Structure formats: C-alpha cells, structure tokens
Amino acid sequence: MKLHQIPLLATASLVLALASGCAVAGTDYYLSSHPNIAAADDFAARAIDRMHDAQDANDYHLGGHAGRAIHLLQQARYEMQASAEAASR
C-alpha cells in the first residue's frame, strides 16, 4: 500500500463506522419505546449468535439449514424493528 493512500483509507473507514452507528442508533431509539418488541429482537439476535456457534461447532456441516435459519432470523429482526418504528409514528 502506498503511503498517500492511508489517509484516504482512514477517512473512508471513519465515514462507514459513523454511518453504521447512526443506523443502529435509530433502531435502538424505536425499540426502546416498545419493550416487548425490543425483547423479541434481543431473543432473535441471541438465536443468530447461537446458530453461528452451532455452525462453528459442526464445521458448517448442517446442510445449509443453519444458514437459512440465520437468514430468516435476520429478516424477522428487520420486521420487528420496522414494526417498532411504525408504532412510534
């Protein structure tokens, strides 16, 4: 990597970090107003983490079902967050 590229890379990394932080902060705002949805979202997030653990423990030999479950849980979290936002309007 050339030395003059480092500041550009650092700036791009900072912008992406700030943008992702803003997206998460917005979601937490809506969820904090709806504790039941927030709890369900937390359970789904934990389930995703446990599915990743299961994949690691089984060397990813789960027939693609764990990956599909993770994808569906991520979709469910999106819908939960959207419902909290809609209820906050």
Sequence and secondary structure as in RCSB ss.txt:
>XXXX:A:sequence
MKLHQIPLLATASLVLALASGCAVAGTDYYLSSHPNIAAADDFAARAIDRMHDAQDANDYHLGGHAGRAIHLLQQ
ARYEMQASAEAASR
>XXXX:A:secstr
  GGGHHHHHHHHHHHHHHHHHHHHHHHHHHHT HHHHHHHHHHHHHHHHHHHHHHHTTT STTHHHHHHHHHHH
HHHHHHHHHHHHT 
